[in-house]
Amino acid sequence: MKNGTVAFFVALVLLLAVSLLFAYSGLGEMPAAGWIALICGAAFSLVIGIGLTVLLFYSSRQGHDEPPKLEDKPDEPDGHIQS
């Protein structure tokens, strides 16, 4: 890897560490019910996000996102129903 790439990733990891430290220090004293609510909310958000993304890729692969295609029937050349 190039030196610039390594420096970029080191900077990103340092920013992540600083932001996590800042977030942890800002929480202060939180009761157990608060931690449970925080973990459940984060897990629920992840489940919803991952589930919707999976449905998006599934519908795309199945062809549900394609525009409709009109097909002419051979016995109805102009598209009108004959009586």
C-alpha atoms as one frame of an Amber mdcrd trajectory, in Angstrom:
protein
   0.000   0.000   0.000   1.107   3.552  -0.630   2.053   5.855   2.230  -0.869
   8.170   1.460  -3.356   5.309   1.738  -1.923   4.153   5.055  -1.972   7.703
   6.420  -5.588   8.097   5.297  -6.707   4.933   7.112  -4.725   5.857  10.235
  -6.430   9.270  10.251  -9.853   7.646   9.877  -9.190   5.213  12.737  -7.997
   8.077  14.954 -11.116  10.111  14.135 -13.284   7.107  14.977 -11.487   6.588
  18.286 -11.789  10.259  19.245 -15.478  10.372  18.336 -16.207   7.197  20.327
 -14.311   8.597  23.333 -16.213  11.881  23.081 -19.558  10.070  22.806 -18.759
   7.825  25.770 -17.679  10.741  27.942 -20.868  12.637  27.070 -23.151   9.850
  28.228 -22.293  10.321  31.901 -24.045   8.149  34.444 -26.702   6.177  32.661
 -28.871   3.598  34.451 -29.158   0.042  33.214 -32.568   0.772  31.679 -30.963
   3.501  29.574 -28.291   1.112  28.283 -30.943  -1.483  27.471 -33.014   1.102
  25.598 -29.932   2.338  23.714 -28.902  -1.175  22.669 -32.452  -2.186  21.687
 -32.928   0.998  19.658 -29.632   0.553  17.830 -30.347  -3.122  17.135 -33.864
  -2.321  15.891 -32.498   0.365  13.574 -29.929  -2.064  12.178 -32.527  -4.783
  11.628 -34.872  -2.384   9.800 -32.049  -0.950   7.678 -30.603  -4.331   6.748
 -34.064  -5.784   6.092 -35.063  -2.954   3.750 -31.755  -3.191   1.912 -32.211
  -6.948   1.457 -35.728  -6.382   0.106 -34.408  -3.727  -2.275 -31.787  -6.066
  -3.734 -34.231  -8.998  -3.828 -36.870  -7.038  -5.753 -34.231  -5.684  -8.120
 -32.921  -9.170  -8.913 -36.414 -10.579  -9.401 -37.249  -7.901 -11.971 -39.963
  -6.175  -9.950 -38.301  -2.787 -10.520 -38.434  -3.000 -14.312 -40.889  -0.776
 -16.205 -43.983  -2.531 -17.558 -43.836  -3.903 -21.088 -46.916  -3.819 -23.302
 -47.496  -6.886 -25.423 -49.681  -6.835 -28.526 -51.843  -9.889 -28.990 -51.940
 -11.247 -32.543 -55.760 -11.292 -32.703 -56.054  -7.702 -31.479 -53.676  -5.613
 -33.612 -54.950  -2.180 -32.510 -55.371  -3.070 -28.821 -59.187  -2.776 -28.792
 -61.466  -5.561 -27.715 -63.607  -6.832 -30.550 -67.186  -7.893 -29.829
